[in-house]
């Protein structure tokens, strides 16, 4: 049925691939558009194994208007989940034009294609980085939007573009999901996070130390104004996050207009707490050393997630211990990621 067809841009990436699996398990028929710059064909092949169905892949850039027209003509998706975009804060700071072209211009091209095809439902992969330095904690959706780096600026810009489109195109229904720190892997160990080069985020770096790919973890600052001196973040299991996208899609299909929603657990976990949980999961102490703080880091960063429960009927259910156990299962079975 065409109402179950969903285009997933960036669906071969970390969060996208887990969401594609959740979509199939929830009765949707996804097709994926991905240029594979951060995604993996192997990830989609494994999703197909787990789901028991083939996942169509269109290998193209989200900014390619011709490719988008072909996708909408051939597959006639009735909704879009938009993950496609670059996501490194450090790279965005060094190469802002690359990020504005990919993240912002690509989103404009997608919205144009949706409008031309009459596709009126969108779930956008946004980020809590749009909030910037906290005026208060936990962050609610009413927190001021004041991102601190080019990556956050691109997410905030796309949110504004979507808001403007909803004003100009009253039939459009959109949900911005502002998520916090996605971690973990599918419980099967078949799909997980496979960052290119040196991981930018804590959990995959921890996993690579534990599996022997790296010698130790650097902890950036042990003198933060937090209970144990290390940074506190809101980690959310990737499968909880995938299920949030399905819940957002169902909500959007019955609405018009725009809704922005935090996706987190509402609980903060410190770096040392995460190291302890991961060490317990892998059965050995993960070596680490304290180093100087990084510029632009924050002491604490966590969500008020009550809006997601109230509006979407969604709540994170997986614990930090499960996040670590699932990550370790994935990393143990795939020590070199999808390259194994």
Secondary structure, DSSP 8 states (H G I E B T S, - for coil): -GGGEEEEETTTSHHHHHHHHHHHHTT-EEEEEE--SS--HHHHHHHHHHHTS--EEEE--TT-HHHHHHHHHHH--SEEEE--S---HHHHHH-HHHHIIIIIIHHHHHHHHHHHHT--EEEEEEEGGGT-S-SSSSB-TTS----SSHHHHHHHHHHHHHHHHHHH-TT-EEEEEEE-EEE---TTSSS----SSS-SSHHHHHHHHHTTSSS-EEEE-S-SSSTTSS-EE-EEEHHHHHHHHHHHHHHHHT--EEEEEEES-S--EEHHHHHHHHHHHHTS---EEEE---TT--SEE-B--HHIIIII-------HHHHHHHHHHHHHHTTTGGG-
